[in-house]
Amino acid sequence: LTPCVACAAGKSAAAGATECTEVDLDAAEDALGRLAGALEGLGVVGGAGMAVCGAMWWLCRCCPEEESQAVQDRKALQEYERLQADQDLEANLARAMSRQLRFDGCFTGRASELEQLRRQLLGTGSGRASLTGDPGGRRESIVQYGGAGKTTLMRKFAKDHRSEFPGGIFWVDADGVERLRNSFLRLVRDLGGEAKDEAEHESVAAAAQVALNSRSPSQWLLCIDNADDEEVLDLLQLHYLPGQLRGSVLVTSRCSDSHRWRELGVAEPLRLEALTAAESCVLLMRRARRAAMDGKEEGDVVASINDLETSEQEALRRIADEQLGGLPLALEQAGAYLDRNSRVSFCEYSQMLSQNSAPTIFAGKASRLPLGRSVASVASWINIESISAEAQRLLRALVAAGQRGALMPERLVRAIVGALAEERAGRRHTAGGSEREMQEWFFSELMFCASIVQEVGDGQHRGFTIHRLLYDVVEEDGQRTDAAEVPWPALLSGLSTLVWPKERLAEAQAAERAEHSELLPHLAAASRVAMDAERAVATEERAALDKVILFAAQIAKDVNCDYNLAR
């Protein structure tokens, strides 16, 4: 596209940047229309596309005689790159804000806890005073043992108040020092920042503080999940949560030490208690009879409970309050099992729990269930053992290929599902029908029906998680049986599809490197599991394993994060 026909033809124009009177404006408008269509086809749409066209139109109408064509082209390119950078930043923010903000409609109770979080983090009502020394900085922590619903409560609060944090909602995985640093580093990149030394916590924390404080003060929310380890809490206190950090911070942890939280700027942590007996019964009924209870208010659910036979009412209350102790994760797993196995009554399920095994349903398998396990683990084991054989194979593959408690990118899950679908079809490079079938089944059985895998985020920013307790149940069960139960051929085949050649990886753009860094903890975890179970990995599959390990090592070098790959 010639920006100015008149100037290109050597016509005169007034000094400075006055309009060239001899331009064929109709032809220029037609050319700009074609440019707009081309930009839309390349994905540069909306305000960014209009702004690029506007920049070109300005060059077309206001072209100083002394500016060469090369100068004009360079200005147009610079304007496009600036707009593209703005567009990339907004895309990063959308991805960061969507992480973890997906929520299950079975959520029950916690009204007083949500109100306490609202008062403390949004400054409405009589919330507790902040200890950060900055009136713009508000902090709170949710503390309790695993399975009590800490993360679910944080997600619920963040989703309900998303519009009240226009500066963004950012999620940090604090389950270990490496994941803490990697999550903050990803946050820095999402906000367009850069750490001087990506391998040092102090440098990453400083860059994160600059990036966050550049947002509107008090209008962003930082959600830090699973900050359990003492070393992680030390790093938060020393580097990542300085007193001058503005905005709101919400942390989940198993640490209940009030003194420790005061050091982190939290006046008093929110200690999450078990659900009340009434709330527990409503949650179990909602999940155990999901289709019938869908969309019903709490009063309607209570009415449905009262319509049950007396023995069933008593059994439901016994399960919810006495046997599962009002623990949300246990109630969710029990409800998921009962929903899929509608012929099992509440009375029968209560008996299964009281025996701490499932002999009537799984004859011969009861000895595999270790005694003394928590009620949540028992309910989870019963639920996991009841899913189909194909679902169990996929679940074992996801646990082998995933890092405990970490968000699994959608493309990682789809790669594994696709490889298992090909294996099931009995041929390589299937046309895709069976893969689509298996993906639909995966979303239905493991996620919606069994509530073993949770979907987080939305749209193109989706990912999946397995609760740490469920991960442990699957992993421990595999250790007691045989590592060969992991479908290594399909798993390594799926992971191999994610591998980039070394030359292509070296040329990767920033956004592509960020996506690779999200894969790293899972590739590293899968590599370690495969090496530990070397006898279960056939010789012909070791080439694929080596390929995955080398790719993970290259990513680790690029993002200065080892994940124990050195060994």
N, C-alpha and C positions, 0 to 999 in steps of 0.2 A: 504494500500500500504506500503510494507516494504521499507524504503528509501535505505538501503544498505544490500543486501543479504550477501555479504562477511563478513561484520562486524557483522551482526546478527548471522552468523555461527561461530563467534569467530576467523576468519582469521586475520592475522596481516596486518597492513598498516603502511606505513612510518609515522614517527612522524609529527605532525602538521596536515596538511590537504591535503596530496598528494592523487592522484587518486588511488582507490582500483582496482587492476588489475584483480581480480577474479570475478567481477560483471558480471552477464549475461546481457549485455547491450541491446540485442534484446528484452529480456523479460521486462527490465525496460522501454524501449521506448514504447512497447506495452501497459504497465500499465499506463504510462503517457498519452498516446493517449486516453485511456478510461477515465482517470481523466479529461482531457481537454473536452471530450464530456459531462461528468457529470457536469462540471462547466458551460458549455454553456447552458445545460438544466436548470440550476439554475439561469441563467441570468447573470453570471459572464463571460462576453465576451470581445472580443477585447484585448486591451493592458493589462487590469487588469488580465484577464484569463491567458494570456501568461506569465505575470510576476509571477503569482502563480505557474504555471507549471515550470517556470524557477527556482523559489526558491526550489521546490521539487527536481528538477534535480540536483541543486547544492548540496543539502543534500545527494543525491544518489551517486554522484561522489566524493564528498569531505567530507568524514565523519571521523573526528578524532576518534581514538580508545577510548579515554577517555570519549567521550560524549555518554550518555545513549540514549536509544530510546525516553524516556520521554523528555529529553532536546531537541532532534531533533524535536519532534512533537511540542513542545512549540514554538520553533523558527519558524517553518512553520506556526503555527497559528498566531503568532505575525505579520509575514510578510503579511499574508492574511488580517488580521484586518487593517493593515496600508493601504494596497491597497484598501480595501473596504471603509475606511474612505475617501480616496482621491476620490474614485468614487462617494460617497454620496455627497461630497462637490461640485463636478462638476455638479451632478444632481440638487442640490439646486441652483447653479448659473444659470443653464439653465432655471429652473423654474422662478427664479427672473428676468432674462433678457427677458423672453417671456411675462411676465405680461404686459398687456395694449398695446403691440406692434402689434396690428392688425389694419388694416386700410381700409377704404371704398374707392373704386375707384372713387366715385363721388366728391372727394375733388377737389376744384376749387380755383384758385387765390392764394393770400398770398405769392407771389414770393418775394417781398421786405422784408416781415417779416421773411421768412425762411433764406434769405441772411443775415439779421441782426443777427439772432440767430447764424448762422454759424460763422460770424465774431467774435461775442462776446465769444462764448463757445469753438470754435476751434482755435481761435487766428490767423485766416487768414484774411488779409486785414486790414482795419483801424477800428477795433472794439474799443469800449469804454474801458477805463482802468478799471482794477479790483480794488476794494476797500478792498480786504481781507487782504492785507499786505503780501501775499504769491504769488509769480509769478506763481505758479502752480495752484492756485485756481481761477476759473472763474465763475461768477454768472450772472444770468439774471432772470427776472420775466416777466410774461405775465399777464397783468391786464385788466379787463373789467367786465361788468355785466354778469349775467348768460345767456347762450345760444349764446354767441358771437363766440364760437369756440376755446376757450383757450386750453382745453384738447385735442381737435382734432389736433390743431397746434403742441402741444407738442409731441403727438404721431407721427405725420408726420415727425417732425424733428428727433426724436429718431430712427424711422425706417429707414429713409434715410441715417443716419450717424452711423448706428449700428457698422459697421466695423471699424469706427474711434474711438470707445471706447472699445478696447479689454479687458479692466479691468472690464467691465460689465455695464449694464444699470439697475438701480434699481428704483422701483416705490414706493412712499410713499403716503398713503392716509391721508391727513391732515384735513379732514372734522370733526373737533372736537378733543379735547385733548386726549381722550381715543384711538381713532383710530390713532392719530399721534404716541403715544407711542407704540401701538400694532404693527404698521407698521415698526417702527424702530427696535422693538424687533425681528420681523420676519426677517428683514434684517440681524441683528446680527447672528441669528441662521443659516440663509442661508450661511453666510460666515464663519461658524464654530466657532463663538465667543460665549461669555457668559457674561451676565450682573450680577454684584454682587447682586443687588437688583432690580428685574424685576418690582417692583411696583413703583420705583422712576424714574422720568424723567432724573435726573442728571446722575444716574448710567447707564441707558439705552443709553443715549446720549454719555457718555464716551466710552462705549463698541462699539457703532456704529462708533465713530471716529477712534478707534484703528483698527476695522475691515476694514473700508474703506481705511485708510491710509496705510494698509498693501498691498493694491492693487498697481499696477503701478501708480505713481503720474501722474495726468493730463490725465489719460487714462480711467477714468470711468465717468459716468453721473448719477447724482442723480436727479430724477424727483419727485418733491413734488407737489401734486395736491390738489386744493381746500383749500388753506391756507387763509381762509376768516376771521376767528374769531380773535379778538384782543389777546385773551389768547393764541391761537396757535402761532401767530406771536411773542408774548413775549417769548414763550418757544423756538422757533426757534432761536431767538436772544440770549437768555441766555444760552442755552444748546446745541441745535442740530446743529447749524451752526456757530461754533467758527471760528475765523479768520485763525487758523492754519489748518483747514480742507482743504486738497488738493483735486484736481479733479474738475469737472464741476458740477454746481448746477443750475437747472431750476425750477422755482416755478410758479404756476398759482394761481391767487387770484382776488378777487373783490376789494381789497384795492388798491387805486390809490395814496396814500400819498407818495410823493417822499422822504420826510424826513425819513419816516419809512423804506423805502427800502434802503436808504443810511446806516441806522443803521445795516441793514442785509448784507451789502457789495455789493449792487447793485447800480451802478452809476446813472442809470435812467431806470425805468421800460419800457418795450415795451407795449405801450398802443394800444390795438387791436381795430382798427376801423371796422365799418361795411363794408361788401363787396361793391365794386363799383357797379353801375347800370348794367354795362356789365357783371361783374362776377356773380352778382345775377341772371341775366337772364340765363346765361349758366348753373349755378348750378340747378336752378329750371327745366330747360328743360332736363338736364341729368337725374334728378331724376323722373320727371313726365313721361318721355318716355324712361324708363330705357333700355328695350330690344333693341329699335331702336338706342339708343345713345351709347350702350355698345362698348367700344374700340375706339370711335371717338375722334379725336383731337378737341381742342377748336374751330378752324376755321370751322370744319365740323359741329359742333353743332350750331355755329352762322348761317351758311348757312341753316340749317334745320329750325331755327327760322324765317329766312327771307322767307322761303317757305310757312309759315303759312298764312292764310288769314289775311288781314289787321286788322280786329277787334280782332282776336286772338293774333296777335303780340302786339297790344296795351294793351290788357288785361294782357298778360304775363308780360310785362314791368311794368304795374301798380301794379300787385301783388308783383313782385320781389322787386321793388325799393320803391314804395310809401306805399303799404299796409303792407308789411312784413319788410320794412326798411333795407333790405340787411342782416338780421339776419340769420346766417347759420342754427341754429336749427329750426327756423320757416320755412325756405325754404325747409329743409329736410322733415319736417312733411307734408307740403303742397304738395310737390312732391310725397311723398309716397301715400297720399290719391288719387291724380290724376292718379298715375300709376295703382292703383288697380281699380279705377272707371273711366275707359277710356271713358265712355260716357259723363262724366261731362266735359264740355269745360272750357277753361281758363276764358271766359266771365262769365259763371255760378259760377265758384269758386270765382271770384272777387266779385260777388254780395253777396255770402255767407259771405265773410269776412266783407264786408261793413255793413251788417246787424248785425254783431257781434253775429251771431247764425246760425243755419242751418235748418230753418223751412221747406224749400222745400224738404229736404232729411229726416229730423227727426221730423216729425209733432208730436207735443205734448211734445217734449223734450227740446224745446228751453228755457223754463223757468228755466231749471236746470243749464244753463250756466250763471254764475254771470257776471254782467256788470262791465266794467272797467278793465277786465283782459287784460294782455299784449297780443300783437299779436301772440307771440310764444305760449302762453297758448291757445288762440283761435284756432290756426292751429292744435295744438296737440289734443285739445278736439274733433275737427271735425274728425281727423284721428282715434283717439281711438274709438269714437262712431261708426265708420263704420266697424270695424272688427267684425268677427263672434261672436256669443254668447259664443261658447266654448273658443275662444281666450280671450274674456273678463273675463271669469271665471278664466282662467289660469293667466292672467295678475293681477287680484285682489289677487290671491293666492301668486304670486311672490312678490307683493308689501307688503302684510301682513307678508310674511316670510322673507323679506329682509330689511336690514338697508339702509336708504335713501342714494343713491349714492355709496354704497359700492360694491365691486366686489363680485358676488355670485359664489361660487365654482360650478363646473359643476355637481358634485355628488348631491348637494342640489337641483339644478334645475331638474335633472333627477329623483330624488326621488319624487318630487312634480308632475312632468309630469306622472310618472309611476302610482302614486296613482289616479290621475284624469282619466287615461286610464282605470284602473280597475273599477273605479266608473262608467264610461261610458259604459263599457262592461257589467255592472250589475252583476259582480261576483268577488270574491276575488281570489287572486293567479292565475291570468290569465296566459295562456301559453306564453304570450309575444308578440303575433302578433299585438294586438291592441295597446300595449305600443310602439312598434316600429313605428307603423303607426302614433301615436300621436306625437312622438318625431320628426318624419320627418315633420309633419304638423307644429309643433311648430317652428322649425327652418325656415320653409318656410314663414308662415304668420306673426308671431310676430317679427321675426328678419329680414328676407330678404325683404319681401313685405312691411310691415308696418314700419320698421325702429324704432320700439319702444324699442326693446331689442337689445343691441349691444354685439357681441362676441369679447372677447379680449384674447390675448395669442394664442397658437396654440398647436396642437398635444395633449399630455396628460396633458398639463398645461393650458387648456382652462378654462375660466370663463365668466360670463355675467354681464352686467351692464344695469341699467335703468337711464337715465339722471335725475338729481334731479328735474328739472322742470316737466318732465313727471310723475315722482313719485308723486309730489304734486298734479298734475291734477287728477290722479287716486284716491289718498287718499282723496282729498277734495270732489270728486264726490261721493265716498263711504260714507263719513260723511253726505252728504246731502240726501242720499237715505236710505240704510238700511245695517247694518253690516252683516245681513244674506246673502247678496249677495256674501260674501266670502265663498268659498266652504270648510267650516271647517272640515267636516268628512274626505275628501280626503287630505286636507292640513295636518291635525294632523296625519293621517295615514302615509303619506309620510315622515313627519319629524320623526316619531317613528322608521322608518327603519334605521335611522342614529344613533340611540341611542345604546351605548355600555353598557354592564353590568359594575357595579362599579369595580368588581375584574379585568376585562379585561382592563378597562381604567387605573387602577393603574399600570398595567404591560406594558403599551404602550411604544413603542420606540420613540426616539426623532422626527423622521420624521412623525410618526402617531400623536404625540402631536401637531406638527406644523399644520397638516391638521385640527385637531380639533379646534385649535385656530382660523382658518379661518372661521369655522362654527359659532363660538361663537356669534359674533354680530348679525347674522341673527336669531339664535335660541332665543337669548335674545329679539330681536325686535318682533318676532312672539309670544313669551310668553306674552309680555306686551300687544300687540294688542288683543290677545285672552282673557286676563284677563279683559281688558277694555270693551270688547264686550261679557262679560260672559253670558248674556242672550241669545246670538246667538249660544253659544256652548252647545250642548245637554249634558245631564247628562252622557250618556254612552261614550261621547268623553272626559270627564274631566280626566279620568284615563290616556289617552294618553297625554293630556296636562300636567298633573303632571309629567309624565315620561320625557317629553321633558324639562320641567323646571328644574328638578333635574339633568338631564344630563348636561344642560347648566351651572348650578351652580357648578357642579363638574369640568367642564372645566375651568370656571372662577377662581376657587380656584387654579387649577393647574398652570394657567398662570398669576395669581395675577392681574386679571382684572375683575371689578365688573359688568359693563354695567347695573347698577341699578337693579341687580337681587336680592339684599338684601331685597327689599320690597316684 
